[in-house]
């Protein structure tokens, strides 16, 4: 990706209104959060019930101070260091956008492996088209009893939609039960089958 594409994506994101994401709840029980570093949104919402994994220690360092009650681990989500069926539910908050479709499928398969029967996988992410070289989105995340988070995510653009993520979830043993499409982002709630 050339520097002009990056500048253009950031400019486009900054000139568009922030996208409002309201988190009223996260799944209950012991939750694994895939790609949970950075802002640590899910860890902030779930506290001690969340185990946040991220490939990068720098992302965990950034998030840990915002959610000290959560558990934090450097891990590659394509090979999670947990026994099978040890989590009640899973989440991924704007982390799939950083993965190729092949990697998403492997991550979804590993997530299914560590979930208990009937566990849910909630995914918040962005609609993207591959015709752009770069993609960025600004978010305002509101949730109960926590300060509002203002953040921006950017990545080399690739095609991604609620439909494409749902298809990969189905291939890896999940059944999407709720698909909430918004203009620039979506939320999928899928159940392990």
C-alpha positions in Angstrom: 0.0 0.0 0.0 1.5 3.3 -1.0 1.6 6.4 1.3 -0.9 8.2 -0.8 -3.5 5.4 -0.3 -3.0 5.5 3.4 -3.4 9.3 3.5 -6.5 9.1 1.4 -8.1 6.5 3.6 -7.4 8.4 6.8 -8.7 11.6 5.2 -11.9 9.8 4.0 -12.4 8.4 7.5 -11.8 11.7 9.2 -14.2 13.6 7.0 -17.0 11.0 7.4 -19.0 11.1 10.6 -18.0 8.7 13.4 -20.0 5.5 13.3 -21.9 4.9 16.5 -21.6 1.4 18.0 -23.6 0.9 21.2 -22.7 -2.1 23.3 -25.5 -2.9 25.6 -24.2 -6.3 26.4 -21.7 -8.9 25.6 -22.1 -12.7 25.8 -22.2 -14.0 29.3 -19.9 -16.4 31.1 -16.2 -16.9 30.3 -15.5 -15.1 27.0 -12.5 -15.3 24.7 -12.0 -12.0 22.8 -10.2 -12.5 19.5 -7.9 -9.6 18.7 -8.8 -7.9 21.9 -5.8 -5.5 22.2 -5.7 -1.9 21.3 -8.7 -0.2 22.9 -9.7 -3.4 24.7 -13.4 -2.6 24.1 -14.8 -6.1 25.0 -12.5 -6.4 28.0 -13.7 -3.0 29.2 -17.3 -4.2 28.9 -16.8 -7.6 30.4 -14.0 -7.2 32.9 -12.9 -10.3 34.8 -15.1 -12.6 32.6 -13.0 -11.8 29.5 -9.8 -13.5 28.3 -8.4 -11.1 25.5 -6.0 -12.6 23.0 -3.9 -10.6 20.6 -0.9 -11.4 18.4 0.9 -8.3 19.5 2.2 -7.5 23.0 2.1 -3.8 22.1 -1.7 -4.0 21.5 -2.1 -5.7 24.9 0.0 -3.1 26.7 -2.2 -0.4 25.2 -5.4 -2.1 26.3 -4.4 -3.6 29.7 -4.6 -0.3 31.6 -8.2 0.3 30.4 -9.4 -3.1 31.6 -7.1 -4.4 34.3 -9.6 -7.0 35.6 -9.6 -8.9 32.3 -7.0 -11.6 31.5 -4.6 -10.8 28.7 -2.6 -13.2 26.5 -0.3 -12.9 23.5 -1.6 -15.6 21.1 -2.1 -16.4 17.5 -5.9 -17.1 17.1 -5.2 -19.7 14.4 -3.6 -21.9 17.1 -5.2 -20.9 20.4 -3.3 -22.3 23.5 -6.4 -23.5 25.3 -8.0 -26.9 25.7 -11.2 -27.6 23.7 -14.6 -26.5 25.0 -13.2 -24.2 27.8 -15.0 -21.0 26.9 -18.7 -20.2 27.2 -18.7 -17.6 24.4 -16.4 -15.6 22.1 -16.2 -12.1 20.6 -14.2 -10.3 17.9 -14.5 -6.5 17.8 -13.2 -5.0 14.5 -10.5 -7.6 14.3 -11.6 -9.7 11.3 -10.9 -6.8 9.0 -7.2 -7.4 9.6 -7.4 -11.0 8.4 -7.4 -12.7 5.0 -10.4 -14.9 4.3 -8.1 -18.0 4.8 -7.0 -16.7 8.2 -10.6 -15.9 9.2 -11.6 -19.4 8.4 -8.8 -20.8 10.5 -9.5 -18.4 13.4 -13.2 -19.3 13.3 -12.4 -23.0 13.4 -10.1 -22.5 16.4 -12.7 -20.4 18.1 -15.3 -23.1 17.6 -12.9 -25.7 19.1 -12.4 -23.7 22.3 -16.2 -23.0 22.7 -18.6 -25.2 24.6 -21.4 -26.8 22.8 -24.0 -24.1 21.9 -21.6 -21.2 22.7 -22.0 -17.9 20.8 -19.5 -16.0 18.7 -20.3 -12.3 18.4 -18.5 -10.4 15.7 -18.6 -6.6 15.2 -16.8 -5.5 12.0 -16.8 -3.2 8.9 -18.2 -3.5 5.5 -15.3 -3.1 3.0 -14.9 -3.3 -0.7 -11.7 -4.4 -2.4 -11.7 -1.6 -5.0 -10.2 0.8 -2.5 -6.5 0.4 -1.7 -6.9 1.3 1.9 -9.9 1.5 4.3 -10.4 3.4 7.6 -13.4 3.8 9.9 -13.9 6.1 12.9 -16.0 4.8 15.7 -17.7 6.2 18.8 -18.3 3.2 21.1 -20.9 3.8 23.9 -21.7 1.3 26.6 -23.4 1.3 29.9 -21.4 2.6 32.9 -18.2 3.1 31.0 -16.7 6.2 29.3 -17.3 6.6 25.6 -14.4 5.4 23.3 -13.4 7.3 20.2 -11.2 5.3 17.9 -10.3 4.6 14.3 -9.3 1.4 12.6 -7.4 1.2 9.3 -6.3 -1.6 7.0 -5.4 -2.5 3.4 -8.8 -2.9 1.9 -10.3 -6.3 1.0 -13.8 -7.3 0.3 -15.7 -8.0 3.5 -19.4 -8.0 4.4 -21.8 -9.5 6.9 -22.7 -12.1 4.2 -19.0 -13.1 3.6 -18.4 -13.5 7.3 -21.6 -15.4 7.8 -20.5 -17.8 5.0 -17.2 -18.4 6.6 -18.9 -19.0 10.0 -21.2 -21.6 8.4 -18.2 -23.4 6.8 -16.6 -23.7 10.3 -19.6 -25.0 12.2 -21.5 -21.9 13.3 -25.0 -20.9 12.6 -25.5 -17.1 12.3 -28.7 -16.3 14.2 -28.6 -12.5 14.3 -27.2 -10.3 11.6 -27.6 -6.5 12.2 -26.4 -4.5 9.2 -25.6 -0.8 9.7 -24.4 1.6 7.0 -20.6 1.0 7.5 -20.5 -1.9 10.0 -22.3 -5.0 11.2 -22.9 -7.3 14.2 -23.3 -11.0 13.8 -24.3 -13.3 16.6 -23.6 -17.0 15.6 -24.1 -20.2 17.6 -21.7 -23.1 17.7 -23.4 -26.2 16.2 
